[in-house]
Amino acid sequence: MLSRTADHLFWMARYMERAENTARMLDVNYQTSLLPQSADTAEQGWRGLLSISELTGFFEQQYATVDAKSVMDFMVRDEDNLSSIVCCLRAARENARAVRGALTTEVWETQNQTWLEFNRMLKDGAFERDPGAFFEWVKFRSHLSRGVTVGTMLMDEALHFLRIGTFLERADNTARLLDVKFHALIGGVAGDYFGSAAKETQEVDFYHWSAILRSVSGFEIYRKVYRNVIRPERVAELLILRPDMPRSLAACMNEVVLNLEQVANSQSSETRRRAGRLRSDLQYGRIDEILATGLHAYLTQFLDRVNDLGVGISRDFLVPMAA
């Protein structure tokens, strides 16, 4: 496969997954903002969302206040924000158009219709009327795109690059979500989230812990696996180490490694080694060891390794990155 084709497929999948992840976080923040809470608490929630995407500084250059309307506008339809849903869906569609011949008709039509319908909904005011329904629609279109891809495409290199892009993006997002949300909920204790300070906050509002789980479709899964009250260390274990949790770091890295093996070439051995080692660390890790060394440090290192993995994949398979 031509590297340029692989590059378009990889980024098409990443942008579609990013749009879904953004919609998930916005939806949960929006629903949480409807609960009784102080203005400072509400602002912290929206600041946390900007922090996840590392967009706080850019946002503050354009908006005077951090509130629900400003942040949602910024993250949904601000074309200057390359991580906004409108930019992600446009980029996914443009990447799909560039490799139209490598996709099935169903995959292309799904991408194209998503972009056209999204713009129609924005013009019709669907976002303002019911933000929750709007975010659900974005998530549904991402699910549809992923399902049509797996259900109609030949299981060749094109599909493998799509899967690599999807799960690399998902791993990055889950790690960012965990780091920012746990830091905010536990009180910003550096190094040790689950020490004495954590014991003083065991009664953190149930709705906030459940919001973290709902943002990754993990609330029902948590109940099924643990059959108990929501505890922070178990939330961390579910979203980091459980290979049977679809959006966990372990599950994402399993998929990345499996698909990398299918597209391996003569220069990708180092990238595959690093991916395999990262998967092994998750496969044989223990949550008590992770928490003992500090959740923030662990997740920061994980994000660095995922970013390094993305650079390696680009170098080995895709269009060379600009210097």
PERA-V877131 format. One record per backbone hydrogen bond with DSSP energy under -1.0 kcal/mol. CO is the residue of the C=O (numbers start at 1). NH is the residue of the N-H. If there is no record, write none. Layout:
CO&NH / CO&NH
//
This chain:
2&6 / 3&7 / 4&8 / 5&9 / 6&10 / 7&11 / 8&12 / 9&13 / 10&14 / 11&15 / 12&16 / 13&17 / 14&18 / 15&19 / 16&20 / 17&21 / 18&22 / 19&23 / 20&24 / 21&25 / 22&26 / 23&27 / 24&28 / 25&29 / 26&30 / 27&31 / 28&32 / 29&33 / 32&35 / 38&42 / 39&43 / 40&44 / 41&45 / 42&46 / 43&47 / 44&48 / 45&49 / 46&50 / 47&51 / 48&52 / 49&53 / 50&55 / 51&54 / 55&59 / 56&60 / 59&62 / 59&63 / 67&71 / 68&72 / 69&73 / 70&74 / 71&75 / 72&76 / 73&77 / 75&85 / 76&86 / 78&81 / 81&84 / 84&88 / 85&89 / 86&90 / 87&91 / 88&92 / 89&93 / 90&94 / 91&95 / 92&96 / 93&97 / 94&98 / 97&100 / 99&102 / 100&103 / 104&108 / 105&109 / 106&110 / 107&111 / 108&112 / 109&113 / 110&114 / 111&115 / 112&116 / 113&117 / 114&118 / 115&119 / 116&120 / 117&121 / 118&122 / 119&123 / 120&124 / 121&126 / 125&129 / 126&130 / 130&134 / 131&135 / 132&136 / 133&137 / 134&138 / 135&139 / 136&140 / 137&141 / 138&142 / 139&143 / 140&144 / 141&145 / 142&146 / 143&147 / 144&148 / 145&149 / 146&150 / 147&151 / 148&152 / 149&153 / 154&156 / 156&160 / 157&161 / 158&162 / 159&163 / 160&164 / 161&165 / 162&166 / 163&167 / 164&168 / 165&169 / 166&170 / 167&171 / 168&172 / 169&173 / 170&174 / 171&175 / 172&176 / 173&177 / 174&178 / 175&179 / 176&180 / 177&181 / 178&182 / 179&183 / 180&184 / 181&185 / 182&186 / 183&188 / 190&192 / 195&199 / 196&200 / 198&201 / 201&204 / 205&208 / 205&209 / 206&210 / 207&211 / 208&212 / 209&213 / 210&214 / 211&215 / 213&216 / 213&218 / 214&217 / 218&222 / 219&223 / 220&224 / 221&225 / 222&226 / 223&227 / 231&235 / 232&236 / 233&237 / 234&238 / 235&239 / 236&240 / 237&241 / 237&242 / 239&249 / 240&250 / 242&245 / 245&248 / 248&252 / 249&253 / 250&254 / 251&255 / 252&256 / 253&257 / 254&258 / 255&259 / 256&260 / 257&261 / 265&268 / 268&272 / 269&273 / 270&274 / 271&275 / 272&276 / 273&277 / 274&278 / 275&279 / 276&280 / 277&281 / 278&282 / 279&283 / 280&284 / 286&290 / 287&291 / 288&292 / 289&293 / 294&298 / 295&299 / 296&300 / 297&301 / 298&302 / 299&303 / 300&304 / 301&305 / 302&306 / 303&307 / 304&308 / 305&309 / 306&310 / 307&311 / 308&312 / 309&313 / 310&314 / 311&315 / 312&316 / 313&317
//
